Amino acid sequence: MKNICRLLCVLILCAYFTLQAAAFDYRDNGYALSEDGKQRVAIPKPYTVKTVIKEFGGSQTTLNSPQDLFLSETGEYYIADTENDRIIKLDSDFQFIAEFTQADDSALSKPTGVFVDNVGDLWVADSGNARIVHLDEQGKYIEKFVKPESDLLYNVTSFVPTKIAINPINNYLYIIMGKQFMMLDAANQFKGYVGANQIGINFFNWMVQNFASEELKFQLTKVEPPSYSNFMMTEDGRVVAVGMSSNSRISIINTVGSNIYPSGNYGEVAYEDDGTPINPLFVDVTIDDNQIISVIEQNSKFIYQYDFEGQLICFFGGEGLSAGFFGMPSSIVSDKQGNLVVLDSMLNQIQVFQPTEFISLVHNAIVQYNAGFYEESMASWDRVKEKDSTYGLSRNFIGKIRMKNGQYTEALEDFRLSGDKVNYGKTFESLRYQFLQKYFYVIVISAAVLFILLALLIKKSRKFISNLQAKLWKQ
């Protein structure tokens, strides 16, 4: 009887700890990175799954390898259902409205990009037909855009548009063309390129450029910079793009073509068993009204989130078949309520993620700081610390606020704990300047006294040495 009781106790304990482990499954959390950026740190869950949509209606009730998702200004969703050769339109509750399969009496073929302008017209990257088609709100054909005729495009051998957008400032059509964006006007005329990625010069390239033969230099010019993979257009005409460049995987290109987003090696580098690095692959990006940037990393199946200064806020998700995880995330948008809507090209579904109280506090604190409301931001960060005292970003922002308030000693400790070497150095310089300013007269007088004492000491020393030399000479 005792043995049976013991066995039951062991089974109960095992079941209890198994349930506890399941309840605290590490994959159910969000993550940040450690101070050195090499270790994942669990944080409170940033987003929860609000809904999963698998049935969409139309001629095919399910999706087939969809590649793009777009949210219009009026709240309708458009999906480039690539392998079903169609664009489908859904209302704000993801109910089917219409599907578009034809343009100019010919069927769409493998559409990979979709965009809706401010009057409701539909623009489709009809990749299989090597064209962009322009439809009205009801799907009536208006026009098409193909490879433009221009002497400047002698090196463009193919025209296969994948992702597109209309710039609201100049009304040009923007198309990803590898390392840069091609611009077309309303008459299908080539208007130039913008946002070209740079190759970068290392020591080997510098040596070749300065000392190699013309043949080797010609070979070097064939090296192409990394390509863009996706982008979106903001209301003020900025291009928010992601690509494969090691130092600018996230770019915000302003109206003059310059990247204003901090350069950096965003995402995590994974490694094969043999040590071969696997660089992050960002495939889509969205920026919300609070200037919070969310990107899809397709290798790890994580959603990474950054602020406008390039600081990592969190990342979540991962590979899996259950809600909250992804098979192959392909596109992401953010709605007016702060929800993230993610399209999955392998699971052929949409997941809607709503922010938790924790991440809403973080976003609110960042917005308050950027607006200059430092006291309110400090209070919000204190609330964030109550929920997670180890969250590094809170220490970083608190350090910035303290530095602005002249609390350099406290800020120095905050930057040390958050691993922010740049702001630590700036704070140390400010602390040193404050010290010199406070004790300037003491330092000057002390230096003067020391100088006089040193001069007297030298004079006495010389006299002593002279007398000593004279005595030694007499002897």
N, C-alpha and C positions, 0 to 999 in steps of 0.2 A: 504493500500500500504506500509506504514511504517513497519507494522508487518511482511509483506512478505519479505521486504528487511532485516529486522533484522534476520528472520529465515534463509534466504539465507547466511547471514554473519556468523551465528552460524554454519551452515552446512559446509561452506567453511573452517572455522577455525578448526572444528573437523576433517575434512578430511586432512587438512594440518598437524595437530599434529599427526594424526594416521600414515600418511606417514612418518613423521619424526621419530616416534617411531619404525616403521618397518625398516627404513633405518639404525637406530642405535640399532637394535636388539642385546642385550648383547650376545646372543649365536653366533653372527657372528664375535665376536672378538676372540683373544687368551687370555690366562690368565697367570699370575704369582701368587705368594703367598705373603701375607703381611709379615712384619718383624717377627711376631710371628708364621708364618706358618699356621694360622687358617682362614684367610680370602682370598678369591679370589680377585685379582686385574686385571682389564681389561687392556690389552696392545694392540698395533696395531696388526692386523691380521698377524700371522706368515706364513701361507700357504694358497694358493688358489687352488681350484679344477681345474686341467688341463684337465682331461677327466674322464669319467665313462664308463667302459666296462661291458656290460651285455650279449652279444652274443659271443660265443667262438668257435663254430664249432665242427666237429667230429660226432660221432654217436648220441650224445646229444648236442644240440646247447647251452643249458644253464647248469650252474653248479648246484650241489645238495649237500649242506652242505660241501663245501670244507674246509679243515683244515690246509693246508700248502702251502706256496708259496716260490719258490727259484729262484734266479737270478744267472745265470751262468756267468763265466768270459767272455764269448763271447757275452753276452747280451740277451740270450734267457730266457724266463720265463717258469717255470715248476709249475704246480698246482696239488696237491693231491686232486682230485675231489672225496671225500670220498664215498658219497652215490651213485655215478655213477660208483664206482669200477674201476677207471681209473686214469692215469696220463696224463695230456695234456701238450703239448709243444707249446709255442707261440714265435713269433719273437719279436724284440725290439719294434715293433709298435703294439704288442698284436694281431697279425694276426695268425690264426691257422696254425700250421705246421704238427703236428702228435698227435696221442693218443696211449697210451700203456695200454692194458687190460689183457695181458697174460704174464706168466712167467713159463717156464718149463712145457708147455702144460696144465697149470692150470690157472684159472682166478684169477686176483687180487681180494681181498676181503677187503673192507673198508680201503684202504691205508690212513694213517694219516700223513706221513712224506715223504719228497723227498729231495735228495741231488745229486748234479752233481759234479764229481771230475774234476781235472785239465786236464784230457784227454778227457772229454766229456761223460764218462760212467755215467750211471744212477743207483742210489741206492734208493730203495723204502722200507719204513716201511710198509710191508703188514700185518697190524695188525690183520685183520680177519683170516689170515692163520698162525698167530704167527711165522712170519719169516721176514727176510730181503732179498730182491732179488737184484741181481746185473745184470744189462743189459748193453749192449753196446749202442752207440749213436743212432743206428737204432732200438733199442728195442730188439735185439737178446739176449736170455737168456745166462748168463755166469755161475752164481753160486748162491747159497742161503746160508744164515746164520740162524741157529736155536739155541736153547738153548745149550750152550756148555757142554761137559762132564767134570766135575771137582769136586774133593772132597771139594773144597772151596765153592761150591755153594749149600751146603746141605740145606740152608735156603731159596733158591729161588724156590718157588712152581710154578710160572708161568713165561712165557717169552712172553710178548706182547709188542714188540717195537712200540713206537709212534713217536719219533723224533730221527734222526740219523745224523751223520756227519763223515767225514774222517779227521783225524789229518794229515796235510801235513808234519809234522816233523817226526813222527814215523810210519805213515801210518796205525795206528790202527783205527778200527771202534768204534766210541763212541755212546753209547745208553743210554738214560735216564732210570734209574732204581730207581724211587722214589727219595730218598734223595741224590743220587750220580750217577756217570756215570760209566757204565760198559765198559771195553775195550776188544775188540776181535782182534786177528791178522788175517792175510789172510787165515790161516788154520782153522778158526773158534775155535781157542783156547782162553780160558779165560786168560787175561793178568792183571787182577786186577781192582780195583776201583780207582776213582779219584774224588776230589772235594766234599767229603761228608759234608753235612750240620751238624752243631753242635746243640745238644739239648739245651745247656746252663744250668747253675746251679743257681737256686734261693735258698733262705734261707731254704725252705721246703726240697728241694732235698739234700741240704748240711746236714741238720739234719738227714735225712734218711740214707745218705751214712755213716755218722759218728756214729750214735747211734741206728739204726734200726736193726732188726733181718735179717738173711740171706734171709729169705723168702721175706721180704719187699724189700730188695735190688734187688732181682731177678725180682720182679714185676716192679721196677723202670727201670731196663734195657730193659724192653719191650716197654718203651716209645720211639716212633720213631720221629726223627727230621723232619721238614717240607720237602716237596718234591719239586723238580724242575718241571716246567711246559713246558719250551722250552729253546732252546739254539741255538747258531750259532758258527762256527769255523772261526777264523781269519787266515790270511795268515802265521802268525808267530806262529801258534799252540796254541793260547790262546782260552779258552772257555768263551764266553760271554753268561751268562745264566740269566734267571729270574725264580723266584719261590715264595713260600708262607712263607718263613722265615721272621719274623717280622723285623729283623735287617740286612738282606742281601737279599732283594727282587731282587736286581741286583747284580750279581757277575761277576768278571773277573778272571778266574782261570788260572794261569800261568802254564808253563811246569812242574813245580815241585808240582803242586796241591794246591797252596796257593791262596786264594782270595786277589787280590791286589786292589780291588775297595773299596772305603770308606764304612764302615758299616753305616747303617742309615735306618730310617723308611720312605722309599720312597713312594710317592703317598699320597692320602688323605684318611683318615678314615671317612666313612659315618656312620650314626646311624639310627637304626630303630626307630619307634615311641615310643617304650618302653625304648629307650636308649641303646639297644644292639649294640655294634660296628660291623661294616662291614668292614673288612680289605680289602685293595686293592688286586685285582687279576690280576697280570701281566701274560699274556699268550704268548707273543712273544717279541723279541728284535732284533734290528739291529744297527750296528755301521758303520758310514761312514768313508771316507778317512780322514776327519778332526777330528776323534775321538769323534764325536757327537753321543750320544746314544739315540735312540728313542724306547719307549716301549708301548705296548698296555695294557690298563687297562680295563678289560672286564666288570666290574660292572658299571662304569660310562660311558663307551664307549669313553674315552678320549685317545688321544695320548700324552704321557708325554715325554719331551725331557730334557736330562741332559748332562753336560759336563763331561770330564774324571775325574774331581775332585768331582763329585757327586752333583754339584750345579744345581738346577732347572733352565732351560732356559725358558721354556714355556710349556703350554699344550693347546690342542685345540680339537675340534670335539664335541662329545656328542651324545646322542641318538636321532635318527630321521630318516626319510625316504628320505629327500631331499639330494642333493649333499652337501658334506662337513660333513655329519653326518653318523652314523652307526647303523645298526641293531644288529649285533654281530661280531665285528672285530675279526679275528682269526689269521692273519699272516701279517707281515710287512717286507719289504726290502727297501733299499736305493740304488738308481742307481748312476752312475758316475756324473750325472748333479746335484746331490743334491736333487732330487725328492724323495718323499716317496710314495711307492706303497703299498696299504692296501687291503687285501682280506677280504671280508665280508661273513661269513658262513650262515647268515640268509637271507640277500638280494641277495646272490649268484652273487656277482659282485666284480669288482676291481675299486678302485678309485686311481687316480694319483694326488698327491699334489705337487705343485711347490712352492719353497720358495719365499716370498715377499722380497722387498728391505730391509725392517726392519730386518727380521731374517737373511738375508744374511750378513748385516752389523754386527749383533751380532756374527755370526759364524766366520766371518773374523777377528773381534776384538779378539775373543778367540784364534784363530789359531796364530795370530801375537803375542799375549802374551805368549803362550806356546812355541813359537819359539824364544823368547827372544827379539823380536822387540818392546820394550816398548813404544818408542815415536810414532811409527806407530799405535800401539794398542790404545794409549791414544787419538790420532786423530780420530780413528774409534769409540771409545766410546763416544767422544764428538758429533759425528754425530748421534749416537744412542740417546743421550740425547736430541738432537734437535727434534727428532721424538717423544720421550716420556721421559719427564724430570723426571717422577716418577718411571721409570724402575729400580728396586733395584739392579739387577745384574751389571748394568753399574757403579753404585756407588761403588759396591764391588771391581770390577776390577780396577777402577780408584784409589781406596784406596790402593790396592796392588802395583800399579805402583808408587804411591807417597811414599809409605813406602820404596820401593826399591831405590827411589831417595833421601831418607833421609828427606822427607817432612812429618815429623811425626805428626805435629799439624793438617795439612789438612787431612792426612790419618785417624787420629783419628775421625774426624767429618764424613768422608765418611763411616767408619765402623759403627759408631753410627747410621747413617741414614739407612744403609742397614741391620742393625740388626746382624752383624757378631761379636759375642762376643769373639770368639777365636782370630781373628786377631786384635780386639780392645785391648785385653789384651796384645798381643805381641807388638803392637804399643806403648801402654802405657809403657811397660817395656823398649823399645828402647828409648822413649822420656825421661824417668827417667834416663837411663844410659847416654844419651847425656847431660842432665842437670848436672849430677854429674861430668861428664868428663870436661865440660866447666868451671864449678865453683869449681873444686876440691881444688885448693889452697885457694880460699876464704873460702870454707867450713872448710878446715883443720885449717887455721889460726883462723877463727871465733870460731871453737870448742876449740882450744888451749886457746884463750883469755877467753872464757866462763869458761873453766876448771880452769884457774888461778884465775879469779874473784870469781868463786865458792869456790875455796880453801881458798882465802883470807877472803871471807865472812864467811866461816865456822870457820876459825881461830879467826876472830874478834868476832864472835858470842860466841865461847867457852870462850874467854877472858872476854867478857861482862857478860856472865852467871856466870863465876867464881867470878868476882868482886861483882856481885849482891848477890851471895850466901854468900860471906864473910861479906858483909854489913848486910845482914839479920841475919847472925849468931851472929854478935856483938850485934845487937839490942836485 
